[in-house]
Amino acid sequence: MSSRILAGRYELLEKIGDGGMAVVYKARCRLLNRFVAIKILKPEFTKDLKFIENFRRESQAAASLTHPNIVNIYDVGKEGNIHYIVMELIEGQVLSDIIKNEGPMDFVKAVDIVKQIALALSIAHKNHIIHRDVKPHNILITREGTAKITDFGIAKAVNAGTIVGNTGTIMGSVHYFSPEQARGGYVDEKSDIYSLGIVLYELVTGKVPFDADNPVTVALMHMNNEMTPPSRYIAEIPSALEEIIMKATHKYQVNRFKSANEMYDALNGIDMDGGGLSGYGYHTRVDLDATRVMNAVNGPMTDTADADSREEMTGDMRKKEKKEVKTKKKVRINKVKVAAIILALVCAIPVSQLILSAIENFGAAKEVTVPYLVGMTVEEAIEEAGKFNLKLEVGDEVSSTEYEEGQIVSQDPNAEMTVKEGFTITVNVSKGKIKEGSVPPVVNRTLTDAEFVLDSYGYALGEVAMENSDMPKDVVIKQSPEAGTAAAPGTKVNVVISLGKAVEQVPMPNLMGMGIDAAIAELEKAGLSIGAVGHEMSMVYEINSVMWQQYEPDVMVDKGTGVNLKVSTGDQPPASGRSIPLTIDFSKANNEVFYLSVVISDESGVKTMINREQRIKSDGSEILSLNGEGIGSVKVIFDNDVVLEKDVDFNTGEIN
């Protein structure tokens, strides 16, 4: 049995999954001779050009991520209306199935899985990629026990547009939504941390913290309800583990872990026999460097002694307060300098300073981690950035609902990103909190979030208008009264919502009677492209001239559209080797993905033109080129049903 071939290299073998947004197939890459997984977007997501653009961009960005705990993306492509992602094929189980079959998981095993996903998210966040749909259904466990997260591209592409779809259903997985996602508000790395906290909650308790009969209720629970501590269900849970879960799932982003890496460190330092957050086991890089230097000077330790030393040092560090750790970080041991000094002493080289200078210059472009500056004053931020050899630049002054005048509201790049020393961080500074009795800012927020903010300040949403703009679709681009305007409680605030960039349309040119080459040039001149080209006999139109066009002249068509044409073969039937076009309408298919077979019979016998190749119903139709001799017939089969059976005169080119 043959299968559909995508891009001339990916042979679809069997369906292995069916989700809300895509169908997943096991496939074989003929070029590299390996098995892969191919995810094909469902038709309802291929009709939104904005969605497709987001999907393509985010999938390509996700393809740049390489990590043992991330499912690799090999390729992103399109064939006709089929948009697909080629991914690493994982032999194992979906974490959601494991939870369903096994219930509450052993604490050590649960922590191990979440630590692996935290490392994966940390890498993604450092590459400016937010997952936005972290859930057990998107986590795969290999046969060796490695956890791998998938669906970066699709998750972000879907949620970047809207939470509520055209049918009114909530997009994504509402049981793992952060409160800001449920509100349609600003989503960042900490939204992934919240979702990962929910996953950890479910692993250790066997249930999600919020559940209800409909998704809207669950979303509201994430926003408003207090979470039941896991110990209410599992009394044996270590206190440190419970504290981590509750911190990760705090309703306010600022109170969660600052990064996925910080959450990993917390999990890594848990004492499973008890203890609170002070048992995280933070240790500074300087301690490890100092240990290595002492080992170099005093001679190698045994494995046991080295392990004991590290354990003792880590235990001591766990007893330190955070303030003491920060103070200790100021005393830095430069590994490069120590190495140069040791080298000079051992080799008795009098020019050690020259060696030191050369080594330091070689490592001048060192990478550092961006510190968290939000909430600081500019002066404090300059001092903090200076500790990492980074510079600071003040961007805009903005109104704020959270930060006092002079405090930093946001920074670019975000904290925990990796940059080179000397990099400049741009910060936006608050020009003061919105005064009581003043209209809050809602520009750049979604309509749902804007209404939530206005209601919180005692105002109401007024008229909602829409217009095209360069701003993202569905965000507020104007408000009246403007932010900061004094207004009585209850005042209605009118807003304008972005429709995104206007889709440019062009008039369809009249191609009738033109030679095919001239018609193609005319299409390109109008901003359109050539689609499928069929051939038929005509007593009216000259040979090789256009006798039919898909759209009537002067009809407005989206720029870039492919236009199907039929070209005359004159008063002669299509010559031997010239095909007879047959349009196959996919609307008669019972399934979205179906098997197409086409059987032709002519004077030379019966031959199968297409044998059970997969097609997508939403593609609409397909034009086939029939070839044969004399009088014959054509039969079209969808799955096992005959949907078309016609007589064909290969001499005249007629199909009856």
C-alpha positions in Angstrom: 0.0 0.0 0.0 1.4 3.4 -1.0 1.0 6.5 1.1 1.0 10.2 0.5 4.4 11.7 0.1 5.0 15.2 1.5 7.7 17.5 0.0 8.8 14.5 -2.1 10.6 12.9 0.9 8.2 12.2 3.9 6.2 9.0 3.4 3.1 9.0 5.8 2.8 5.5 7.2 0.1 5.6 9.9 -1.8 7.9 12.2 -0.5 7.8 15.7 -2.3 10.7 17.4 -5.2 13.2 17.0 -5.3 16.3 19.1 -7.3 19.5 19.2 -5.1 21.3 16.6 -3.4 18.6 14.6 -3.2 15.0 13.4 0.1 13.2 14.0 1.5 10.6 11.7 4.4 8.2 11.8 6.4 8.8 8.7 9.6 7.8 7.0 12.1 10.3 5.7 13.2 8.8 2.4 16.2 11.2 2.2 17.8 10.3 5.5 16.1 6.9 5.8 14.8 7.4 9.4 11.4 7.4 11.1 9.9 10.8 12.1 6.6 12.1 13.5 4.7 14.6 11.2 2.1 16.9 12.7 -0.4 18.2 10.2 -2.6 21.2 11.2 -6.3 20.7 11.1 -8.3 22.6 8.5 -9.9 25.1 10.9 -6.5 26.5 11.6 -5.4 26.8 8.0 -7.9 29.5 7.0 -6.6 32.2 9.4 -3.6 33.8 7.6 -2.5 35.5 10.9 -2.5 32.2 12.7 -0.6 30.5 9.9 2.1 33.2 9.9 2.5 32.9 13.7 2.6 29.1 13.4 5.3 29.3 10.8 7.4 31.8 12.6 7.2 30.2 16.1 7.7 26.7 14.7 10.9 27.8 12.9 12.1 29.5 16.1 11.3 26.4 18.1 13.3 24.4 15.6 16.4 26.2 16.7 16.1 24.7 20.2 18.3 21.7 20.9 18.1 20.0 24.3 17.8 16.4 25.6 14.4 17.3 27.2 12.9 19.0 24.1 11.4 17.0 21.2 13.5 18.1 18.2 11.9 19.8 15.2 13.5 18.8 12.0 11.5 20.7 9.4 8.5 23.0 8.9 6.7 23.1 5.6 3.6 23.5 3.5 2.2 21.6 0.6 -1.0 23.0 -0.9 -3.2 23.7 2.1 -1.3 21.2 4.3 0.9 22.9 6.9 3.1 20.4 8.8 5.9 20.0 11.3 8.5 17.2 11.1 9.6 16.1 14.5 11.6 13.6 16.4 9.7 10.3 16.8 9.5 9.4 20.5 9.0 5.7 21.5 7.4 5.9 24.9 4.3 7.2 26.7 2.5 10.5 27.1 2.7 11.7 30.7 -1.1 12.2 30.8 -1.6 8.5 30.1 0.9 7.6 32.9 -1.1 9.8 35.3 -4.4 8.3 34.2 -3.1 4.7 34.6 -1.0 5.1 37.7 -2.6 8.0 39.7 -0.4 9.8 42.3 3.3 9.4 41.5 6.2 8.7 43.7 7.6 12.0 44.9 11.2 11.3 43.7 9.9 10.3 40.2 7.6 13.3 40.0 10.4 15.7 40.9 12.8 14.1 38.5 10.3 14.6 35.6 9.5 18.2 36.5 13.2 19.0 36.9 13.8 17.8 33.3 11.0 19.9 31.9 12.2 23.0 33.9 15.6 22.6 32.3 13.9 22.5 28.8 11.8 25.6 29.6 14.9 27.4 30.8 16.6 26.9 27.5 13.5 28.0 25.6 13.1 31.1 27.7 16.7 32.1 27.2 15.9 31.9 23.5 12.9 34.2 23.9 10.4 31.3 23.3 7.4 30.9 25.7 5.6 27.5 25.5 2.2 28.7 26.8 0.7 25.2 26.8 2.7 23.2 29.4 0.6 20.2 30.3 1.1 16.4 30.7 -0.4 15.9 27.2 2.6 17.7 25.8 5.2 15.8 27.8 6.6 12.5 26.5 8.4 9.9 28.6 10.8 7.7 26.7 11.4 4.1 27.5 14.6 5.1 29.2 12.7 7.5 31.5 13.7 10.8 29.8 11.1 13.5 29.8 10.7 15.5 26.6 8.4 18.5 26.0 6.8 19.2 22.6 4.5 21.5 20.8 6.4 24.8 21.3 5.4 26.2 17.9 1.7 25.3 17.9 1.1 26.4 21.5 2.5 29.8 21.1 0.9 30.4 17.7 -2.6 29.5 19.0 -2.5 31.5 22.1 -0.8 34.5 20.6 -4.1 35.3 18.8 -6.8 34.7 21.3 -8.0 32.4 24.1 -11.5 32.2 22.8 -12.1 30.6 19.4 -14.8 31.3 16.8 -17.0 28.7 18.3 -16.7 30.2 21.8 -14.5 27.4 23.1 -11.4 28.2 25.0 -8.2 27.5 23.1 -5.5 25.5 24.9 -5.7 23.5 28.2 -7.7 25.5 30.7 -6.8 23.2 33.6 -3.2 24.3 33.3 -3.8 28.0 32.5 -2.2 30.7 34.5 -4.5 33.4 35.8 -3.1 35.9 33.3 -3.8 33.5 30.4 -7.4 33.0 31.7 -7.8 36.8 31.7 -6.3 37.1 28.2 -3.6 39.2 29.8 0.2 39.5 29.3 1.9 36.2 29.2 5.6 35.6 29.9 8.0 33.0 31.2 6.3 32.9 34.6 3.1 31.7 32.9 5.0 28.5 31.9 6.3 28.2 35.5 2.6 28.3 36.7 1.6 25.6 34.3 4.6 23.5 35.3 3.6 23.9 38.9 0.1 22.6 38.1 1.7 19.6 36.4 3.8 18.9 39.5 0.6 19.3 41.6 -1.2 16.7 39.5 1.8 14.3 39.5 1.9 14.1 43.3 -1.9 14.2 44.0 -3.3 12.5 40.9 -5.7 15.4 40.3 -5.7 19.0 39.0 -6.3 21.7 41.6 -9.3 23.2 39.7 -12.0 21.3 37.9 -15.6 22.1 36.8 -18.2 21.2 34.2 -17.2 23.8 31.7 -13.8 25.5 30.8 -15.0 29.1 31.6 -15.6 28.1 35.2 -12.2 26.5 35.5 -10.6 29.7 34.1 -12.4 31.8 36.7 -11.2 29.4 39.4 -7.6 30.0 38.3 -8.2 33.7 38.6 -10.1 33.9 41.9 -10.0 30.7 43.9 -7.4 29.7 46.4 -5.6 26.5 45.6 -6.0 23.6 48.0 -2.5 22.6 49.3 -1.4 19.2 48.1 -0.9 18.0 51.7 -4.7 18.0 52.1 -4.8 15.0 49.7 -1.3 13.5 50.3 -0.3 14.0 53.9 3.2 12.5 53.4 4.3 15.1 50.9 7.6 16.8 52.0 6.9 20.4 53.1 9.6 21.8 50.8 8.0 20.2 47.8 4.6 21.6 48.7 6.1 25.1 49.2 7.7 24.9 45.7 4.3 23.9 44.2 2.5 26.8 46.0 5.2 29.3 45.0 5.2 28.2 41.3 1.4 28.5 41.2 1.0 31.9 42.9 -1.7 33.9 41.3 0.6 36.9 40.9 3.5 36.5 38.5 5.9 38.6 40.6 5.6 36.1 43.5 6.5 33.0 41.5 10.0 31.8 40.7 11.9 34.3 38.7 12.9 31.7 36.2 12.5 28.0 35.3 16.2 27.6 36.3 15.4 28.9 39.8 12.6 26.4 40.1 15.0 23.7 39.0 17.5 24.7 41.7 14.7 24.6 44.2 13.6 21.1 43.2 17.2 20.0 43.1 17.8 21.0 46.6 14.8 19.4 48.2 15.3 17.3 51.4 12.6 14.7 50.8 12.5 14.0 54.5 11.1 17.5 55.3 12.3 21.1 55.4 11.1 24.3 53.9 12.2 26.6 51.2 15.5 27.3 53.0 16.5 23.8 52.0 16.8 24.7 48.3 20.6 24.2 48.3 21.6 27.4 46.5 25.4 27.6 46.1 27.5 30.2 44.3 29.7 29.6 41.3 32.6 31.0 43.4 32.4 28.2 45.9 32.8 25.6 43.1 35.6 27.5 41.5 37.4 27.8 44.8 37.1 24.0 45.3 38.6 23.3 41.9 41.5 25.7 42.5 42.3 24.1 45.9 42.2 20.7 44.3 44.7 21.9 41.7 47.1 23.3 44.4 46.8 20.5 47.0 46.6 17.6 44.6 43.6 15.5 43.5 41.1 14.3 46.1 39.7 10.8 46.1 36.1 10.5 44.8 34.8 10.0 48.3 36.6 12.9 49.8 35.6 15.2 47.0 32.0 14.2 47.4 32.1 14.8 51.1 33.7 18.2 50.6 31.0 19.2 48.2 28.3 18.0 50.4 29.7 19.8 53.5 30.0 23.0 51.5 26.5 22.7 50.1 25.1 22.0 53.5 26.8 25.1 54.9 25.5 27.2 52.1 21.9 26.0 52.7 22.2 27.6 56.2 23.0 31.0 54.7 20.4 33.6 54.2 19.9 35.0 50.7 21.4 38.3 51.8 24.6 36.6 52.9 24.8 34.7 49.6 24.6 38.0 47.7 27.4 39.5 49.9 29.6 36.5 49.3 29.2 36.8 45.5 31.0 40.1 45.7 34.2 38.2 46.6 35.1 36.7 43.3 38.0 34.4 42.5 39.1 34.8 38.9 39.9 31.4 37.5 42.0 32.8 34.7 44.2 34.8 37.1 44.7 31.8 39.4 45.5 29.5 36.5 48.1 32.0 35.2 49.7 32.3 38.7 49.9 28.6 39.2 51.4 28.2 35.7 54.1 30.8 36.5 55.0 29.2 39.8 55.2 25.7 38.4 57.2 26.7 35.3 59.2 29.5 37.0 58.3 31.8 34.1 59.2 35.4 34.9 56.8 36.8 32.3 53.6 35.5 34.0 52.0 38.9 33.7 52.3 38.7 29.9 50.7 35.2 30.0 47.9 36.5 32.3 47.2 39.5 30.0 47.0 37.2 26.9 44.6 34.8 28.6 42.4 37.6 29.9 42.2 39.2 26.5 41.4 35.8 24.9 38.4 35.5 27.2 37.2 39.1 27.1 33.8 38.5 25.5 32.5 36.5 28.5 28.8 35.7 28.7 26.8 36.7 31.7 23.2 36.3 33.0 21.0 39.4 32.9 19.9 40.4 36.4 16.3 41.2 37.5 15.9 45.0 37.6 12.2 45.5 37.7 11.1 47.4 40.8 14.5 49.1 41.2 15.3 52.7 40.8 17.5 53.7 37.9 20.4 54.3 40.2 20.0 50.9 41.9 19.7 49.2 38.5 22.9 50.9 37.2 24.8 49.6 40.2 23.3 46.1 39.9 24.0 45.9 36.1 27.6 47.1 36.8 28.2 44.0 38.9 27.8 42.0 35.7 29.7 44.4 33.5 26.5 45.4 31.8 25.3 48.9 30.8 21.9 50.6 31.3 19.8 52.8 29.1 16.5 54.4 30.1 13.8 54.0 27.4 10.3 55.3 27.9 8.4 56.8 30.9 5.1 55.0 31.3 2.1 55.1 33.5 1.9 52.1 35.9 -0.8 50.5 37.9 1.8 48.7 40.1 5.1 50.7 40.3 5.8 54.0 42.0 7.3 56.9 40.2 11.0 56.3 39.3 10.8 52.5 39.6 11.6 50.3 36.6 8.5 48.8 35.1 10.1 46.5 32.4 13.4 45.6 30.9 14.8 44.3 27.7 16.3 41.7 27.6 14.4 40.0 30.4 16.1 38.6 33.5 17.9 35.3 33.2 18.7 35.9 29.5 22.4 35.3 28.5 24.3 38.2 26.9 27.9 39.3 26.4 29.6 41.6 28.9 29.2 45.2 27.9 25.7 44.7 26.6 23.2 47.5 27.2 19.9 46.8 29.0 17.0 49.1 28.1 14.5 49.8 30.9 11.2 51.6 31.0 10.5 53.7 34.1 7.3 54.5 35.8 6.1 58.1 35.8 3.9 57.3 38.7 1.0 55.1 39.7 -2.4 56.0 38.2 -4.0 58.4 40.8 -7.3 57.5 42.4 -10.0 58.9 40.3 -7.9 58.7 37.1 -8.6 56.4 34.1 -6.0 53.5 34.0 -4.1 52.7 30.8 -5.5 49.8 28.7 -3.7 50.3 25.4 -1.8 47.2 24.3 -4.1 45.0 26.3 -6.6 42.5 25.0 -10.3 43.5 25.2 -10.9 41.0 28.0 -7.9 42.3 30.0 -8.9 45.9 29.4 -12.4 45.3 30.7 -10.9 43.6 33.8 -8.5 46.5 34.5 -11.3 49.1 34.0 -13.6 47.3 36.3 -10.8 47.0 39.0 -10.5 50.8 39.0 -14.2 51.4 39.1 -14.8 52.2 35.4 -16.8 50.5 32.7 -16.1 49.5 29.2 -17.9 51.7 26.7 -18.1 51.5 22.9 -15.8 49.1 21.1 -14.7 50.1 17.6 -12.3 48.2 15.3 -9.9 49.4 12.7 -6.8 48.0 10.8 -3.4 48.9 12.2 0.2 47.6 12.4 -0.5 46.5 16.0 -1.2 42.8 16.7 -4.8 41.7 16.1 -7.3 42.0 19.0 -5.3 44.4 21.2 -6.5 47.9 22.2 -4.8 50.6 20.2 -6.7 53.7 21.4 -8.8 54.6 24.5 -11.0 57.6 25.3 -10.7 59.2 27.9 -6.9 58.7 27.8 -5.0 57.1 30.6 -4.5 59.5 33.6 -7.5 61.6 32.8 -9.6 62.5 35.9 -13.0 60.9 35.7 -15.8 60.0 38.0 -16.2 56.3 39.0 -18.5 54.5 36.6 -17.3 56.6 33.6 -17.4 54.5 30.4 -14.1 54.2 28.5 -14.4 53.7 24.7 -11.7 51.6 23.0 -10.5 50.8 19.5 -9.4 47.3 18.8 -6.8 46.4 16.1 -7.9 44.2 13.2 -4.3 43.8 12.3 -2.9 44.8 8.9 -5.5 45.1 6.1 -5.4 42.3 3.6 -4.7 44.0 0.2 -7.0 43.0 -2.6 -6.5 43.5 -6.3 -8.9 43.3 -9.3 -8.8 40.1 -11.3 -7.5 40.9 -14.8 -9.3 39.6 -18.0 -7.1 36.8 -19.3 -9.6 35.3 -21.8 -8.1 34.8 -25.2 -4.5 35.6 -24.1 -1.7 33.2 -24.8 -0.7 31.3 -21.7 2.7 33.1 -21.3 1.1 36.5 -21.6 -1.6 35.5 -19.1 1.0 34.4 -16.5 2.8 37.7 -17.0 -0.5 39.6 -16.5 -1.2 37.7 -13.3 2.2 38.5 -11.9 1.7 42.2 -12.8 -1.5 42.2 -10.9 0.1 40.7 -7.8 -1.4 37.2 -8.4 0.1 33.8 -9.3 -0.7 30.9 -11.6 -2.6 28.0 -10.2 -3.5 24.7 -11.9 -3.6 24.7 -15.7 -5.8 22.3 -17.6 -6.2 21.7 -21.3 -9.4 21.3 -23.3 -10.6 21.4 -27.0 -12.3 24.6 -28.2 -13.7 25.7 -31.5 -13.7 29.4 -30.3 -10.3 30.0 -28.7 -7.0 29.6 -30.5 -4.6 26.9 -29.5 -2.6 27.7 -26.3 -4.9 30.6 -25.4 -6.8 30.9 -22.1 -10.4 29.7 -22.5 -11.5 29.8 -18.8 -10.3 31.5 -15.7 -11.3 30.8 -12.1 -12.4 34.3 -11.2 -14.4 36.7 -13.3 -12.7 39.8 -14.6 -12.7 42.8 -12.1 -13.6 40.7 -9.1 -11.6 41.7 -6.1 -9.1 38.9 -5.1 -6.7 38.7 -2.2 -3.2 39.6 -3.4 -1.0 36.6 -3.9 -3.9 34.2 -4.7 -3.2 31.4 -7.2 -5.6 31.4 -10.1 -6.6 28.2 -12.0 -6.8 28.4 -15.8 -7.8 26.2 -18.7 -6.0 26.5 -22.0 -7.4 25.6 -25.5 -6.0 22.8 -27.6 -7.8 24.3 -30.6 -10.0 22.1 -32.8 -7.8 19.1 -32.1 -8.1 16.7 -29.1 -5.2 16.7 -26.7 -2.2 15.2 -28.5 -0.8 11.9 -27.3 1.0 12.7 -24.1 -1.2 15.8 -23.5 -3.5 15.3 -20.6 -7.2 15.6 -20.1 -7.9 17.6 -16.9 -10.3 16.1 -14.4 -11.4 18.1 -11.3 -12.0 16.0 -8.2 -14.3 17.6 -5.6 -13.3 16.5 -2.1 -16.6 17.6 -0.5 -18.0 14.1 -0.9 -15.3 12.6 1.5 -16.7 11.4 4.8 -13.5 11.9 6.7 -11.1 14.9 6.9 -8.1 12.7 6.1 -9.1 10.1 3.5 -7.6 7.8 1.0 -7.9 8.6 -2.7 -7.8 6.0 -5.5 -8.2 6.7 -9.2 -8.6 3.8 -11.7 -8.5 4.4 -15.5 -9.5 1.9 -18.2 -8.8 2.4 -21.9 -8.3 0.3 -25.0 -5.0 -0.9 -23.7 -6.5 -2.2 -20.5 -7.0 -1.1 -16.8 -4.5 0.8 -14.9 -4.4 2.5 -11.5 -3.3 6.1 -11.7 -3.5 6.7 -7.9 -3.6 4.0 -5.3 -4.8 4.9 -1.8 -2.9 8.1 -1.3 -3.9 10.3 1.6 -5.7 13.6 0.9 -7.1 16.4 3.1 -10.8 17.2 2.6 -10.3 20.9 3.4 -8.0 21.2 0.4 -11.3 21.5 -1.6 -10.4 19.9 -4.9 -7.6 18.5 -7.1 -7.0 18.6 -10.8 -5.7 15.4 -12.3 -4.3 14.8 -15.8 -5.8 11.7 -17.4 -3.9 9.9 -20.2 -5.1 7.0 -22.3 -6.0 5.7 -25.8 -9.3 5.5 -27.5 -12.5 5.1 -25.4 -12.3 4.3 -21.7 -13.5 5.3 -18.3 -12.3 6.8 -15.0 -13.4 5.8 -11.5 -12.7 7.9 -8.4 -12.8 6.2 -4.9 -12.7 7.9 -1.5 -11.6 5.4 1.1 -13.9 2.4 -0.1 -16.7 4.5 -1.7 -16.9 5.2 -5.4 -17.7 8.9 -5.6 -17.3 9.5 -9.4 -17.5 7.2 -12.5 -17.3 8.8 -15.9 -16.8 7.7 -19.5 -13.7 9.2 -21.2 -13.1 9.7 -24.9 -9.3 10.1 -25.1 -9.6 11.0 -28.8 -11.8 14.0 -28.3 -10.9 14.8 -24.7 -14.5 14.6 -23.6 -15.6 13.3 -20.1 -19.3 12.3 -19.8 
